[in-house]
Amino acid sequence: MAKKELLAVAAFTAVLAAGLIMTIQGHTEYSDNENRYLTRFPTVNMQNVMSGEAQEEITSAFNDQFPGRDGWTGMSTRLKKLMGMKDIGGVYLGRDHYYFEKIMNQDISRTDYFQNLRFVNRMASLSQGAKVFVMLVPPPGSILKDKLPAHASLYDSASLYKTAEETLQGAELIDIRQELTKARKAGQGTASGGKAQEETRIYYRTDHHWTQYGAYVGYRAYCESMGRKAASYGSFGIQGISDSFYGTLYSKALDQDAVPDHMEIPKKLPEAEIICDGNKLEDVYDMTKKDQKDKYAVYFGGNYGEVDIKVKNPESDRSLLVFKDSFANSMIPFLMKDYAQIRMIDLRYFKSSVKKYLEENPADEVLVLYEMSSFAQADQLNKLMK
């Protein structure tokens, strides 16, 4: 038997053995901790073994289905911390229990970022006279530099802001870096559990999103750009909903020393009819999510291609269209009282023509709201041209 055939038989046997192990222990369909579906063991035949397809799938399945996987990850983190390591699983373990996603310059394509800005310019030219704004939320490490571990390196977000300022045409950039820096030092007690404190949390410690107060700072900056007076944070009836939020960055490291985040939402919102991808929601919030791992999904129940919010008895007849990632989900509730209608489009899930949508659904204002690295790495913004 030829060497190549022997290797194929050996691989085929290994795959079958792995399949037997997986069959005995059973598959785990979904990881609540990682908020994703796990790779299952593949259907095996000689053809996909010879092509290498089965080997690739079984490697992924082994990684995902390995018995006690979360426990091993947590143990690995403990050992690395004992060795003094602060860079674990793509996450920096910062001061005061803050975690930071490790995104480097090489992870950001400047060419793709520049092209995405040009897509926004093109969309602005199609927006039928609407005022167009762009808000790129800065990475936590650029605002909370004092919380980063020593010698931590992150991508150069300042240069990306400069590129946006130089590139955007027909759209106004709302730079909220200074407002966020001021807000964290303002000591807004209700932003972190209702007690007076020296510093406000504008980003979660264990998650990549901004906190509810961080989203409020974004809302306030947007109002100022529009020449409107923002309502106070307390006027929205801020209510705590959880003291046990462990976010996406915690899930990567599974650090036993992690301190859970406090999570709150604004409850004093106008009544509205909310349609998400054709399905009616009873409320802005899906409160069943607060008892699940992905608590941030309490906003609208998650992400959709299109969210249509029609405010009942609105104080204004204005309309707003938002192209967004998940950062918008926690900010938009603040804006509901200022509009008769707000539509949100998430290009990751939106399947229709944006050009046609703009023609059929003209808006008074358009807001592009993304976290900076999310916008830079997004590969769906070309839909703004179609």
C-alpha positions as CSV (number, residue, x, y, z in Angstrom):
1,M,0.0,0.0,0.0
2,A,1.4,3.4,-1.0
3,K,2.4,5.8,1.8
4,K,-0.3,8.3,0.8
5,E,-3.0,5.6,1.1
6,L,-1.6,4.5,4.5
7,L,-1.8,8.1,5.7
8,A,-5.4,8.3,4.4
9,V,-6.4,5.1,6.2
10,A,-4.8,6.3,9.4
11,A,-6.6,9.6,9.2
12,F,-9.8,7.9,8.4
13,T,-9.4,5.6,11.4
14,A,-8.6,8.5,13.7
15,V,-11.6,10.4,12.5
16,L,-13.8,7.4,13.2
17,A,-12.3,7.0,16.6
18,A,-12.9,10.6,17.4
19,G,-16.5,10.2,16.2
20,L,-17.0,7.3,18.6
21,I,-15.7,9.4,21.5
22,M,-17.9,12.3,20.6
23,T,-20.9,9.9,20.2
24,I,-20.3,8.5,23.7
25,Q,-19.9,11.8,25.4
26,G,-22.5,13.7,23.3
27,H,-22.2,17.0,21.5
28,T,-22.7,20.4,23.0
29,E,-24.8,22.4,20.6
30,Y,-24.3,25.9,22.0
31,S,-21.9,27.7,24.3
32,D,-23.7,30.2,26.5
33,N,-20.3,31.3,27.7
34,E,-19.1,32.2,24.2
35,N,-22.5,33.1,22.8
36,R,-22.1,31.0,19.7
37,Y,-22.9,27.6,18.2
38,L,-20.1,25.0,18.5
39,T,-18.7,22.9,15.7
40,R,-20.2,19.4,15.6
41,F,-18.4,16.3,14.6
42,P,-18.7,15.9,10.7
43,T,-20.2,13.1,8.7
44,V,-17.2,11.0,7.6
45,N,-16.5,9.3,4.3
46,M,-13.3,8.4,2.4
47,Q,-13.9,11.3,0.0
48,N,-13.8,14.1,2.5
49,V,-10.9,12.4,4.4
50,M,-8.9,12.3,1.2
51,S,-9.7,15.9,0.4
52,G,-8.7,17.0,3.9
53,E,-12.1,18.5,4.6
54,A,-12.9,16.0,7.4
55,Q,-9.6,16.6,9.1
56,E,-10.2,20.4,9.3
57,E,-13.8,19.9,10.6
58,I,-12.7,17.3,13.2
59,T,-10.0,19.7,14.4
60,S,-12.6,22.4,15.0
61,A,-14.9,19.9,16.6
62,F,-12.2,18.7,19.0
63,N,-11.5,22.3,20.0
64,D,-15.1,23.0,20.6
65,Q,-16.3,19.7,22.0
66,F,-13.3,18.9,24.2
67,P,-14.5,17.6,27.6
68,G,-14.3,20.2,30.3
69,R,-13.2,22.9,27.8
70,D,-14.2,25.9,29.9
71,G,-12.5,24.4,33.0
72,W,-9.3,23.9,31.1
73,T,-9.4,27.4,29.8
74,G,-9.9,28.7,33.3
75,M,-7.0,26.6,34.7
76,S,-4.8,27.9,31.9
77,T,-5.6,31.4,32.8
78,R,-4.8,30.8,36.4
79,L,-1.4,29.4,35.5
80,K,-0.6,32.2,33.2
81,K,-1.5,34.8,35.8
82,L,0.8,33.0,38.3
83,M,3.5,33.4,35.7
84,G,2.8,37.2,35.6
85,M,1.2,37.2,32.2
86,K,-1.4,39.9,31.4
87,D,-2.1,38.9,27.8
88,I,-4.4,35.9,27.9
89,G,-6.6,34.6,25.1
90,G,-6.5,37.8,23.1
91,V,-7.4,39.8,26.2
92,Y,-5.4,42.1,28.4
93,L,-6.0,41.7,32.1
94,G,-6.0,45.4,33.2
95,R,-6.1,47.2,36.5
96,D,-9.2,47.3,38.7
97,H,-10.6,44.1,37.0
98,Y,-10.9,45.7,33.6
99,Y,-10.4,43.5,30.5
100,F,-9.4,44.9,27.1
101,E,-9.6,43.2,23.8
102,K,-6.2,43.0,22.2
103,I,-6.6,44.5,18.7
104,M,-3.3,45.5,17.1
105,N,-2.4,47.7,14.1
106,Q,-1.9,44.6,12.0
107,D,-5.5,43.6,12.7
108,I,-6.9,46.7,11.1
109,S,-6.6,47.2,7.3
110,R,-6.1,50.9,6.6
111,T,-7.2,50.3,3.1
112,D,-10.5,48.6,4.1
113,Y,-11.1,51.3,6.7
114,F,-10.6,54.1,4.1
115,Q,-12.9,52.3,1.7
116,N,-15.6,52.0,4.4
117,L,-15.5,55.8,4.9
118,R,-15.9,56.2,1.2
119,F,-19.0,54.0,1.3
120,V,-20.4,56.3,3.9
121,N,-19.7,59.3,1.7
122,R,-21.6,57.6,-1.1
123,M,-24.5,56.8,1.1
124,A,-24.6,60.4,2.3
125,S,-24.9,61.5,-1.4
126,L,-28.0,59.3,-1.8
127,S,-29.7,60.4,1.5
128,Q,-32.0,62.9,-0.2
129,G,-30.9,66.0,1.8
130,A,-30.9,64.3,5.2
131,K,-28.3,65.4,7.7
132,V,-25.7,62.6,8.0
133,F,-23.6,62.0,11.1
134,V,-21.0,59.4,11.9
135,M,-20.2,58.4,15.5
136,L,-17.3,56.0,15.9
137,V,-17.1,54.9,19.6
138,P,-13.4,54.8,20.7
139,P,-11.9,51.6,22.1
140,P,-11.9,51.4,25.9
141,G,-8.1,51.3,26.0
142,S,-7.9,54.7,24.4
143,I,-10.0,56.3,27.2
144,L,-9.0,54.1,30.1
145,K,-5.2,54.1,29.5
146,D,-4.5,54.1,33.2
147,K,-6.3,50.7,33.5
148,L,-4.2,49.0,30.8
149,P,-1.4,46.7,32.1
150,A,2.2,47.9,31.7
151,H,3.5,47.8,28.1
152,A,0.2,46.9,26.6
153,S,-0.1,47.7,22.9
154,L,-3.3,48.5,21.0
155,Y,-4.1,49.8,17.5
156,D,-3.7,53.5,16.8
157,S,-7.3,54.7,17.0
158,A,-6.2,58.4,17.0
159,S,-4.8,58.1,13.5
160,L,-8.1,56.4,12.4
161,Y,-10.1,59.4,13.7
162,K,-7.8,61.7,11.8
163,T,-8.4,59.7,8.6
164,A,-12.2,60.0,9.2
165,E,-12.0,63.7,9.7
166,E,-10.0,64.0,6.4
167,T,-12.1,61.6,4.4
168,L,-15.8,62.1,5.3
169,Q,-17.7,64.3,2.9
170,G,-21.4,65.1,3.3
171,A,-21.3,63.5,6.7
172,E,-20.3,65.1,10.0
173,L,-18.0,63.2,12.4
174,I,-19.1,63.3,16.0
175,D,-15.9,62.8,18.1
176,I,-16.9,61.7,21.6
177,R,-13.5,60.9,23.0
178,Q,-13.3,64.1,25.1
179,E,-16.8,63.7,26.4
180,L,-16.2,60.1,27.5
181,T,-12.9,61.1,29.2
182,K,-14.7,63.8,31.1
183,A,-17.6,61.6,31.9
184,R,-15.6,58.9,33.6
185,K,-14.2,61.4,36.0
186,A,-17.5,63.1,36.8
187,G,-18.6,60.6,39.4
188,Q,-22.1,59.9,38.2
189,G,-23.1,57.5,41.0
190,T,-26.1,55.9,39.4
191,A,-24.0,54.7,36.5
192,S,-22.4,52.0,38.7
193,G,-24.9,50.8,41.3
194,G,-26.4,53.9,42.7
195,K,-23.6,54.9,45.2
196,A,-21.5,58.0,45.1
197,Q,-18.1,57.1,43.7
198,E,-14.9,58.6,42.4
199,E,-15.2,57.5,38.9
200,T,-18.0,56.5,36.5
201,R,-17.8,53.3,34.5
202,I,-18.4,54.2,30.9
203,Y,-17.3,50.8,29.6
204,Y,-18.1,47.4,31.2
205,R,-15.1,45.7,32.9
206,T,-15.8,42.3,31.5
207,D,-17.5,43.2,28.2
208,H,-16.5,45.1,25.0
209,H,-19.6,47.4,25.0
210,W,-20.1,50.7,26.7
211,T,-22.2,50.8,29.8
212,Q,-25.6,52.5,29.9
213,Y,-24.0,55.7,31.1
214,G,-21.4,55.5,28.3
215,A,-24.3,55.2,25.8
216,Y,-25.9,58.2,27.5
217,V,-22.8,60.2,26.8
218,G,-23.1,59.3,23.2
219,Y,-26.7,60.4,23.2
220,R,-25.8,63.7,24.8
221,A,-23.1,64.3,22.2
222,Y,-25.5,63.6,19.4
223,C,-28.1,66.0,20.8
224,E,-25.5,68.7,21.1
225,S,-24.5,68.1,17.4
226,M,-28.2,68.6,16.5
227,G,-28.5,71.8,18.6
228,R,-30.9,70.1,21.1
229,K,-30.7,70.0,24.8
230,A,-30.2,66.5,26.1
231,A,-32.4,65.2,29.0
232,S,-30.6,64.4,32.2
233,Y,-29.6,60.8,32.9
234,G,-31.8,60.5,35.9
235,S,-34.9,61.7,34.0
236,F,-35.0,58.4,32.1
237,G,-35.8,56.4,35.2
238,I,-32.6,54.4,35.3
239,Q,-33.1,51.0,36.8
240,G,-30.6,48.3,37.7
241,I,-31.4,44.9,36.2
242,S,-28.4,42.7,37.1
243,D,-25.3,42.6,39.3
244,S,-24.0,39.5,37.6
245,F,-23.1,40.5,34.1
246,Y,-20.0,38.6,32.8
247,G,-19.4,39.8,29.2
248,T,-17.6,38.6,26.1
249,L,-14.1,39.5,27.3
250,Y,-14.6,37.4,30.4
251,S,-15.6,34.5,28.2
252,K,-12.3,34.6,26.4
253,A,-10.2,34.4,29.6
254,L,-12.5,32.7,32.2
255,D,-10.6,34.4,35.0
256,Q,-11.8,33.2,38.4
257,D,-10.9,36.6,39.8
258,A,-13.3,38.5,37.5
259,V,-15.7,40.9,39.1
260,P,-19.2,41.0,37.5
261,D,-20.6,44.2,36.0
262,H,-23.7,46.0,37.2
263,M,-26.2,46.5,34.4
264,E,-28.9,49.1,34.1
265,I,-31.5,50.4,31.6
266,P,-33.6,53.5,31.1
267,K,-37.3,52.6,31.9
268,K,-39.0,56.0,31.3
269,L,-39.4,55.7,27.5
270,P,-42.3,56.7,25.3
271,E,-44.7,54.1,24.1
272,A,-43.9,52.7,20.7
273,E,-44.7,50.1,18.1
274,I,-41.5,48.1,17.5
275,I,-41.1,45.8,14.5
276,C,-37.9,43.7,14.2
277,D,-37.5,41.9,10.9
278,G,-41.2,41.8,10.5
279,N,-41.9,40.6,14.0
280,K,-43.6,42.8,16.6
281,L,-42.0,43.3,20.0
282,E,-44.0,44.2,23.1
283,D,-41.2,46.3,24.5
284,V,-37.8,47.8,23.8
285,Y,-36.4,45.2,26.3
286,D,-36.5,41.5,26.3
287,M,-36.2,40.9,30.1
288,T,-35.8,37.2,29.7
289,K,-32.2,37.9,28.5
290,K,-31.2,39.4,31.8
291,D,-31.1,35.9,33.3
292,Q,-29.0,34.5,30.4
293,K,-25.3,34.7,29.7
294,D,-25.6,37.3,27.0
295,K,-27.3,39.9,29.1
296,Y,-26.6,42.7,26.6
297,A,-29.2,41.1,24.3
298,V,-31.8,42.6,26.7
299,Y,-31.9,45.5,24.2
300,F,-34.5,44.5,21.6
301,G,-33.6,40.9,22.2
302,G,-30.5,41.1,20.1
303,N,-29.6,42.3,16.6
304,Y,-31.8,42.3,13.5
305,G,-31.5,43.4,9.9
306,E,-34.1,46.1,10.4
307,V,-35.7,47.6,13.5
308,D,-38.6,50.0,13.0
309,I,-39.6,52.1,16.0
310,K,-42.8,54.1,15.6
311,V,-43.4,56.3,18.7
312,K,-47.0,56.7,19.8
313,N,-48.1,60.3,20.4
314,P,-44.7,61.7,19.4
315,E,-43.5,65.2,20.4
316,S,-41.8,65.6,17.1
317,D,-42.5,64.6,13.5
318,R,-38.8,64.0,12.7
319,S,-37.4,60.6,11.6
320,L,-34.0,59.1,12.1
321,L,-32.3,56.3,10.2
322,V,-29.4,54.5,12.0
323,F,-26.8,52.2,10.3
324,K,-25.3,50.4,13.3
325,D,-23.6,47.7,15.2
326,S,-24.7,46.5,18.6
327,F,-23.3,49.6,20.4
328,A,-26.4,51.5,19.1
329,N,-28.8,49.1,20.8
330,S,-28.2,50.7,24.2
331,M,-28.1,54.3,23.0
332,I,-31.2,54.5,20.8
333,P,-33.8,54.2,23.6
334,F,-32.5,57.6,24.8
335,L,-33.4,59.1,21.4
336,M,-37.0,57.8,21.2
337,K,-38.6,60.9,22.8
338,D,-37.1,63.1,20.1
339,Y,-38.5,61.4,17.0
340,A,-41.7,60.1,15.6
341,Q,-39.9,57.2,13.9
342,I,-36.5,55.6,14.3
343,R,-35.3,52.9,11.9
344,M,-32.1,50.9,12.6
345,I,-30.3,48.9,9.9
346,D,-27.6,46.3,10.7
347,L,-25.8,45.6,7.5
348,R,-24.7,42.2,8.8
349,Y,-28.2,40.9,8.5
350,F,-29.9,43.4,6.1
351,K,-30.6,41.7,2.8
352,S,-32.4,44.4,0.8
353,S,-31.0,47.3,-1.4
354,V,-29.9,50.2,0.8
355,K,-30.2,52.6,-2.2
356,K,-33.8,51.5,-2.7
357,Y,-34.5,51.6,1.0
358,L,-33.3,55.2,1.2
359,E,-35.5,56.2,-1.7
360,E,-38.6,54.5,-0.1
361,N,-37.9,55.6,3.5
362,P,-36.5,59.1,3.5
363,A,-35.3,60.3,6.9
364,D,-34.6,63.7,8.3
365,E,-31.3,62.5,9.9
366,V,-29.0,59.6,9.3
367,L,-26.6,58.3,11.9
368,V,-23.8,55.8,11.3
369,L,-23.0,54.4,14.8
370,Y,-20.3,51.8,15.2
371,E,-17.5,51.0,17.6
372,M,-14.3,52.1,15.9
373,S,-12.6,48.7,15.3
374,S,-16.0,47.2,14.3
375,F,-16.4,49.8,11.6
376,A,-12.8,49.4,10.4
377,Q,-13.1,45.6,10.1
378,A,-16.7,45.5,8.8
379,D,-17.0,43.8,5.4
380,Q,-20.7,44.7,4.8
381,L,-20.4,48.5,4.4
382,N,-20.2,48.1,0.6
383,K,-24.0,47.5,0.9
384,L,-24.3,51.2,1.3
385,M,-23.5,51.5,-2.4
386,K,-26.1,49.1,-3.6
